[in-house]
Amino acid sequence: HAETFINAYAAFLSKSGKVTTPRNVEIIKTGTHRELEPYNPDWYFVRMAAVARKVYLRPRIGVGALAHWFGGAKNWGVAPQKFQKAARGLLR
């Protein structure tokens, strides 16, 4: 299933040492709809594994479609929630 594959591939990516994370990975948000950075310390590898799975399942998928897939609702306080795309720079 998807979750077991993503977790296993993320563990492989983090153990392999072939992928370097950005310097500011501790403070990066995954999109404008988030208030804080992810709680999981290996979130960057999990996101890479999820993107790799999506690209494998849909080979011609683009950055915009991935941003839409990983997006979510932004809390505007008392105003209604509105959908926001994920950060496209992380998906590249």
N, CA, C and O atoms as a GROMACS GRO file, in nm:
protein
  368
    1HIS      N    1   0.082  -0.119   0.000
    1HIS     CA    2   0.000   0.000   0.000
    1HIS      C    3   0.086   0.125   0.000
    1HIS      O    4   0.207   0.118   0.021
    2ALA      N    5   0.024   0.236  -0.024
    2ALA     CA    6   0.099   0.361  -0.046
    2ALA      C    7   0.180   0.402   0.076
    2ALA      O    8   0.297   0.440   0.063
    3GLU      N    9   0.121   0.396   0.193
    3GLU     CA   10   0.191   0.443   0.312
    3GLU      C   11   0.314   0.358   0.345
    3GLU      O   12   0.418   0.412   0.382
    4THR      N   13   0.302   0.227   0.330
    4THR     CA   14   0.417   0.141   0.360
    4THR      C   15   0.529   0.163   0.258
    4THR      O   16   0.646   0.163   0.295
    5PHE      N   17   0.493   0.181   0.131
    5PHE     CA   18   0.595   0.208   0.030
    5PHE      C   19   0.664   0.341   0.056
    5PHE      O   20   0.787   0.349   0.050
    6ILE      N   21   0.586   0.444   0.084
    6ILE     CA   22   0.644   0.577   0.106
    6ILE      C   23   0.736   0.576   0.226
    6ILE      O   24   0.845   0.634   0.220
    7ASN      N   25   0.695   0.512   0.336
    7ASN     CA   26   0.781   0.508   0.455
    7ASN      C   27   0.908   0.427   0.429
    7ASN      O   28   1.015   0.466   0.475
    8ALA      N   29   0.897   0.316   0.357
    8ALA     CA   30   1.014   0.234   0.328
    8ALA      C   31   1.110   0.307   0.235
    8ALA      O   32   1.231   0.304   0.255
    9TYR      N   33   1.057   0.373   0.133
    9TYR     CA   34   1.143   0.445   0.040
    9TYR      C   35   1.207   0.568   0.106
    9TYR      O   36   1.322   0.601   0.077
   10ALA      N   37   1.134   0.634   0.195
   10ALA     CA   38   1.190   0.747   0.269
   10ALA      C   39   1.303   0.701   0.359
   10ALA      O   40   1.405   0.770   0.371
   11ALA      N   41   1.288   0.586   0.423
   11ALA     CA   42   1.395   0.532   0.506
   11ALA      C   43   1.517   0.497   0.421
   11ALA      O   44   1.631   0.520   0.462
   12PHE      N   45   1.493   0.442   0.302
   12PHE     CA   46   1.604   0.411   0.212
   12PHE      C   47   1.676   0.537   0.169
   12PHE      O   48   1.800   0.539   0.165
   13LEU      N   49   1.602   0.642   0.135
   13LEU     CA   50   1.664   0.767   0.092
   13LEU      C   51   1.747   0.830   0.204
   13LEU      O   52   1.855   0.883   0.178
   14SER      N   53   1.696   0.825   0.327
   14SER     CA   54   1.770   0.887   0.437
   14SER      C   55   1.894   0.807   0.473
   14SER      O   56   1.995   0.864   0.514
   15LYS      N   57   1.888   0.674   0.459
   15LYS     CA   58   2.003   0.591   0.494
   15LYS      C   59   2.109   0.588   0.384
   15LYS      O   60   2.226   0.566   0.411
   16SER      N   61   2.067   0.610   0.259
   16SER     CA   62   2.162   0.597   0.149
   16SER      C   63   2.268   0.707   0.150
   16SER      O   64   2.382   0.683   0.110
   17GLY      N   65   2.232   0.826   0.195
   17GLY     CA   66   2.327   0.935   0.200
   17GLY      C   67   2.354   1.002   0.066
   17GLY      O   68   2.439   1.090   0.057
   18LYS      N   69   2.282   0.962  -0.037
   18LYS     CA   70   2.302   1.021  -0.170
   18LYS      C   71   2.223   1.151  -0.188
   18LYS      O   72   2.250   1.228  -0.280
   19VAL      N   73   2.127   1.175  -0.100
   19VAL     CA   74   2.043   1.294  -0.109
   19VAL      C   75   2.081   1.390   0.003
   19VAL      O   76   2.088   1.350   0.119
   20THR      N   77   2.106   1.514  -0.032
   20THR     CA   78   2.135   1.614   0.070
   20THR      C   79   2.013   1.702   0.089
   20THR      O   80   1.946   1.739  -0.008
   21THR      N   81   1.986   1.735   0.212
   21THR     CA   82   1.872   1.820   0.242
   21THR      C   83   1.916   1.966   0.240
   21THR      O   84   2.034   1.995   0.260
   22PRO      N   85   1.824   2.059   0.217
   22PRO     CA   86   1.860   2.201   0.221
   22PRO      C   87   1.905   2.242   0.361
   22PRO      O   88   1.872   2.177   0.460
   23ARG      N   89   1.980   2.351   0.368
   23ARG     CA   90   2.029   2.399   0.497
   23ARG      C   91   1.915   2.441   0.590
   23ARG      O   92   1.924   2.422   0.711
   24ASN      N   93   1.810   2.497   0.534
   24ASN     CA   94   1.702   2.550   0.616
   24ASN      C   95   1.583   2.454   0.624
   24ASN      O   96   1.468   2.499   0.631
   25VAL      N   97   1.608   2.326   0.622
   25VAL     CA   98   1.500   2.227   0.622
   25VAL      C   99   1.420   2.231   0.753
   25VAL      O  100   1.305   2.187   0.754
   26GLU      N  101   1.477   2.281   0.861
   26GLU     CA  102   1.406   2.286   0.989
   26GLU      C  103   1.298   2.394   0.993
   26GLU      O  104   1.205   2.385   1.073
   27ILE      N  105   1.310   2.496   0.907
   27ILE     CA  106   1.215   2.606   0.914
   27ILE      C  107   1.128   2.620   0.789
   27ILE      O  108   1.045   2.711   0.781
   28ILE      N  109   1.145   2.531   0.691
   28ILE     CA  110   1.066   2.539   0.567
   28ILE      C  111   0.925   2.490   0.593
   28ILE      O  112   0.904   2.386   0.654
   29LYS      N  113   0.829   2.567   0.545
   29LYS     CA  114   0.690   2.522   0.545
   29LYS      C  115   0.664   2.450   0.413
   29LYS      O  116   0.733   2.475   0.314
   30THR      N  117   0.567   2.361   0.412
   30THR     CA  118   0.538   2.287   0.290
   30THR      C  119   0.441   2.361   0.200
   30THR      O  120   0.416   2.316   0.088
   31GLY      N  121   0.388   2.472   0.243
   31GLY     CA  122   0.299   2.552   0.160
   31GLY      C  123   0.248   2.671   0.237
   31GLY      O  124   0.269   2.683   0.358
   32THR      N  125   0.180   2.761   0.166
   32THR     CA  126   0.128   2.881   0.232
   32THR      C  127   0.010   2.849   0.322
   32THR      O  128  -0.028   2.931   0.406
   33HIS      N  129  -0.050   2.733   0.305
   33HIS     CA  130  -0.165   2.696   0.387
   33HIS      C  131  -0.123   2.638   0.521
   33HIS      O  132  -0.210   2.606   0.603
   34ARG      N  133   0.004   2.624   0.547
   34ARG     CA  134   0.054   2.571   0.674
   34ARG      C  135   0.104   2.686   0.762
   34ARG      O  136   0.157   2.785   0.712
   35GLU      N  137   0.087   2.670   0.893
   35GLU     CA  138   0.138   2.770   0.985
   35GLU      C  139   0.278   2.737   1.034
   35GLU      O  140   0.359   2.827   1.058
   36LEU      N  141   0.308   2.608   1.050
   36LEU     CA  142   0.436   2.565   1.103
   36LEU      C  143   0.503   2.466   1.008
   36LEU      O  144   0.442   2.417   0.914
   37GLU      N  145   0.630   2.440   1.035
   37GLU     CA  146   0.701   2.338   0.959
   37GLU      C  147   0.653   2.200   1.006
   37GLU      O  148   0.593   2.190   1.113
   38PRO      N  149   0.678   2.094   0.929
   38PRO     CA  150   0.634   1.961   0.969
   38PRO      C  151   0.702   1.913   1.097
   38PRO      O  152   0.815   1.952   1.126
   39TYR      N  153   0.632   1.830   1.173
   39TYR     CA  154   0.685   1.779   1.299
   39TYR      C  155   0.785   1.666   1.279
   39TYR      O  156   0.877   1.649   1.359
   40ASN      N  157   0.768   1.588   1.174
   40ASN     CA  158   0.855   1.475   1.148
   40ASN      C  159   0.993   1.526   1.107
   40ASN      O  160   1.003   1.604   1.012
   41PRO      N  161   1.100   1.485   1.175
   41PRO     CA  162   1.234   1.533   1.136
   41PRO      C  163   1.278   1.483   0.998
   41PRO      O  164   1.362   1.546   0.935
   42ASP      N  165   1.223   1.374   0.950
   42ASP     CA  166   1.256   1.320   0.818
   42ASP      C  167   1.150   1.355   0.715
   42ASP      O  168   1.131   1.280   0.619
   43TRP      N  169   1.081   1.466   0.732
   43TRP     CA  170   0.969   1.499   0.644
   43TRP      C  171   1.016   1.522   0.501
   43TRP      O  172   0.940   1.497   0.407
   44TYR      N  173   1.137   1.569   0.484
   44TYR     CA  174   1.186   1.597   0.349
   44TYR      C  175   1.199   1.468   0.268
   44TYR      O  176   1.166   1.465   0.150
   45PHE      N  177   1.246   1.363   0.332
   45PHE     CA  178   1.258   1.234   0.265
   45PHE      C  179   1.122   1.172   0.239
   45PHE      O  180   1.101   1.107   0.136
   46VAL      N  181   1.028   1.192   0.331
   46VAL     CA  182   0.892   1.141   0.311
   46VAL      C  183   0.827   1.212   0.194
   46VAL      O  184   0.758   1.148   0.113
   47ARG      N  185   0.847   1.342   0.183
   47ARG     CA  186   0.790   1.416   0.070
   47ARG      C  187   0.854   1.372  -0.061
   47ARG      O  188   0.785   1.358  -0.162
   48MET      N  189   0.985   1.349  -0.061
   48MET     CA  190   1.052   1.301  -0.182
   48MET      C  191   1.000   1.164  -0.223
   48MET      O  192   0.982   1.138  -0.342
   49ALA      N  193   0.976   1.077  -0.127
   49ALA     CA  194   0.923   0.944  -0.159
   49ALA      C  195   0.780   0.954  -0.213
   49ALA      O  196   0.744   0.880  -0.305
   50ALA      N  197   0.700   1.043  -0.157
   50ALA     CA  198   0.563   1.059  -0.205
   50ALA      C  199   0.560   1.115  -0.346
   50ALA      O  200   0.479   1.073  -0.428
   51VAL      N  201   0.649   1.209  -0.375
   51VAL     CA  202   0.657   1.266  -0.510
   51VAL      C  203   0.706   1.160  -0.609
   51VAL      O  204   0.656   1.151  -0.721
   52ALA      N  205   0.804   1.081  -0.567
   52ALA     CA  206   0.854   0.975  -0.655
   52ALA      C  207   0.744   0.874  -0.686
   52ALA      O  208   0.735   0.828  -0.800
   53ARG      N  209   0.662   0.840  -0.589
   53ARG     CA  210   0.551   0.748  -0.612
   53ARG      C  211   0.450   0.809  -0.710
   53ARG      O  212   0.403   0.740  -0.800
   54LYS      N  213   0.418   0.935  -0.692
   54LYS     CA  214   0.321   1.001  -0.781
   54LYS      C  215   0.374   1.006  -0.924
   54LYS      O  216   0.299   0.982  -1.018
   55VAL      N  217   0.502   1.037  -0.940
   55VAL     CA  218   0.561   1.044  -1.074
   55VAL      C  219   0.565   0.906  -1.138
   55VAL      O  220   0.549   0.892  -1.259
   56TYR      N  221   0.587   0.802  -1.057
   56TYR     CA  222   0.587   0.667  -1.110
   56TYR      C  223   0.447   0.626  -1.158
   56TYR      O  224   0.432   0.563  -1.262
   57LEU      N  225   0.346   0.663  -1.081
   57LEU     CA  226   0.209   0.625  -1.117
   57LEU      C  227   0.155   0.707  -1.234
   57LEU      O  228   0.078   0.656  -1.315
   58ARG      N  229   0.196   0.833  -1.243
   58ARG     CA  230   0.154   0.921  -1.352
   58ARG      C  231   0.279   0.985  -1.412
   58ARG      O  232   0.320   1.092  -1.368
   59PRO      N  233   0.340   0.921  -1.511
   59PRO     CA  234   0.471   0.967  -1.561
   59PRO      C  235   0.471   1.108  -1.617
   59PRO      O  236   0.575   1.174  -1.611
   60ARG      N  237   0.362   1.159  -1.671
   60ARG     CA  238   0.361   1.291  -1.733
   60ARG      C  239   0.308   1.400  -1.640
   60ARG      O  240   0.268   1.506  -1.686
   61ILE      N  241   0.306   1.374  -1.509
   61ILE     CA  242   0.254   1.472  -1.414
   61ILE      C  243   0.353   1.586  -1.401
   61ILE      O  244   0.475   1.565  -1.406
   62GLY      N  245   0.303   1.707  -1.384
   62GLY     CA  246   0.388   1.825  -1.373
   62GLY      C  247   0.393   1.880  -1.233
   62GLY      O  248   0.329   1.829  -1.141
   63VAL      N  249   0.469   1.987  -1.218
   63VAL     CA  250   0.486   2.049  -1.087
   63VAL      C  251   0.354   2.111  -1.039
   63VAL      O  252   0.322   2.105  -0.920
   64GLY      N  253   0.279   2.171  -1.131
   64GLY     CA  254   0.152   2.231  -1.093
   64GLY      C  255   0.052   2.130  -1.041
   64GLY      O  256  -0.019   2.156  -0.944
   65ALA      N  257   0.045   2.014  -1.104
   65ALA     CA  258  -0.046   1.909  -1.058
   65ALA      C  259  -0.001   1.854  -0.923
   65ALA      O  260  -0.084   1.824  -0.837
   66LEU      N  261   0.129   1.840  -0.905
   66LEU     CA  262   0.178   1.794  -0.776
   66LEU      C  263   0.150   1.897  -0.666
   66LEU      O  264   0.115   1.860  -0.554
   67ALA      N  265   0.163   2.026  -0.699
   67ALA     CA  266   0.133   2.131  -0.602
   67ALA      C  267  -0.015   2.128  -0.564
   67ALA      O  268  -0.051   2.152  -0.449
   68HIS      N  269  -0.099   2.098  -0.661
   68HIS     CA  270  -0.242   2.087  -0.633
   68HIS      C  271  -0.269   1.964  -0.546
   68HIS      O  272  -0.351   1.971  -0.455
   69TRP      N  273  -0.202   1.854  -0.573
   69TRP     CA  274  -0.223   1.731  -0.498
   69TRP      C  275  -0.180   1.746  -0.352
   69TRP      O  276  -0.248   1.697  -0.263
   70PHE      N  277  -0.068   1.812  -0.327
   70PHE     CA  278  -0.016   1.826  -0.192
   70PHE      C  279  -0.068   1.951  -0.122
   70PHE      O  280  -0.028   1.980  -0.009
   71GLY      N  281  -0.157   2.026  -0.184
   71GLY     CA  282  -0.212   2.146  -0.124
   71GLY      C  283  -0.317   2.115  -0.020
   71GLY      O  284  -0.345   1.999   0.010
   72GLY      N  285  -0.376   2.221   0.036
   72GLY     CA  286  -0.478   2.204   0.138
   72GLY      C  287  -0.550   2.334   0.165
   72GLY      O  288  -0.525   2.435   0.099
   73ALA      N  289  -0.639   2.330   0.261
   73ALA     CA  290  -0.721   2.446   0.294
   73ALA      C  291  -0.643   2.542   0.385
   73ALA      O  292  -0.578   2.499   0.480
   74LYS      N  293  -0.649   2.670   0.353
   74LYS     CA  294  -0.584   2.772   0.436
   74LYS      C  295  -0.687   2.832   0.530
   74LYS      O  296  -0.798   2.865   0.489
   75ASN      N  297  -0.650   2.844   0.655
   75ASN     CA  298  -0.738   2.901   0.757
   75ASN      C  299  -0.723   3.052   0.756
   75ASN      O  300  -0.616   3.104   0.788
   76TRP      N  301  -0.827   3.123   0.719
   76TRP     CA  302  -0.825   3.268   0.712
   76TRP      C  303  -0.888   3.333   0.835
   76TRP      O  304  -0.928   3.449   0.830
   77GLY      N  305  -0.896   3.260   0.945
   77GLY     CA  306  -0.957   3.315   1.065
   77GLY      C  307  -1.108   3.303   1.056
   77GLY      O  308  -1.162   3.193   1.044
   78VAL      N  309  -1.179   3.418   1.062
   78VAL     CA  310  -1.325   3.414   1.056
   78VAL      C  311  -1.377   3.404   0.914
   78VAL      O  312  -1.494   3.372   0.893
   79ALA      N  313  -1.292   3.430   0.816
   79ALA     CA  314  -1.333   3.419   0.676
   79ALA      C  315  -1.336   3.271   0.635
   79ALA      O  316  -1.272   3.188   0.700
   80PRO      N  317  -1.408   3.237   0.531
   80PRO     CA  318  -1.415   3.097   0.488
   80PRO      C  319  -1.278   3.047   0.441
   80PRO      O  320  -1.195   3.123   0.392
   81GLN      N  321  -1.258   2.918   0.458
   81GLN     CA  322  -1.133   2.857   0.414
   81GLN      C  323  -1.128   2.854   0.262
   81GLN      O  324  -1.230   2.847   0.195
   82LYS      N  325  -1.006   2.859   0.209
   82LYS     CA  326  -0.986   2.859   0.066
   82LYS      C  327  -0.870   2.766   0.035
   82LYS      O  328  -0.773   2.760   0.110
   83PHE      N  329  -0.878   2.693  -0.076
   83PHE     CA  330  -0.773   2.598  -0.114
   83PHE      C  331  -0.648   2.673  -0.158
   83PHE      O  332  -0.656   2.771  -0.232
   84GLN      N  333  -0.533   2.627  -0.111
   84GLN     CA  334  -0.404   2.682  -0.149
   84GLN      C  335  -0.315   2.568  -0.198
   84GLN      O  336  -0.317   2.458  -0.141
   85LYS      N  337  -0.238   2.592  -0.302
   85LYS     CA  338  -0.146   2.492  -0.351
   85LYS      C  339  -0.025   2.482  -0.260
   85LYS      O  340   0.006   2.575  -0.184
   86ALA      N  341   0.043   2.369  -0.268
   86ALA     CA  342   0.166   2.348  -0.191
   86ALA      C  343   0.281   2.428  -0.253
   86ALA      O  344   0.268   2.480  -0.364
   87ALA      N  345   0.391   2.437  -0.182
   87ALA     CA  346   0.508   2.510  -0.230
   87ALA      C  347   0.569   2.434  -0.348
   87ALA      O  348   0.609   2.318  -0.335
   88ARG      N  349   0.575   2.500  -0.462
   88ARG     CA  350   0.624   2.434  -0.584
   88ARG      C  351   0.776   2.420  -0.586
   88ARG      O  352   0.828   2.332  -0.654
   89GLY      N  353   0.846   2.504  -0.514
   89GLY     CA  354   0.992   2.494  -0.509
   89GLY      C  355   1.038   2.366  -0.444
   89GLY      O  356   1.140   2.310  -0.484
   90LEU      N  357   0.964   2.316  -0.344
   90LEU     CA  358   1.000   2.190  -0.280
   90LEU      C  359   0.974   2.071  -0.371
   90LEU      O  360   1.041   1.968  -0.360
   91LEU      N  361   0.879   2.085  -0.460
   91LEU     CA  362   0.842   1.973  -0.547
   91LEU      C  363   0.936   1.960  -0.665
   91LEU      O  364   0.938   1.856  -0.731
   92ARG      N  365   1.012   2.063  -0.694
   92ARG     CA  366   1.106   2.055  -0.807
   92ARG      C  367   1.225   1.980  -0.762
   92ARG      O  368   1.318   1.959  -0.840
   0.00000   0.00000   0.00000
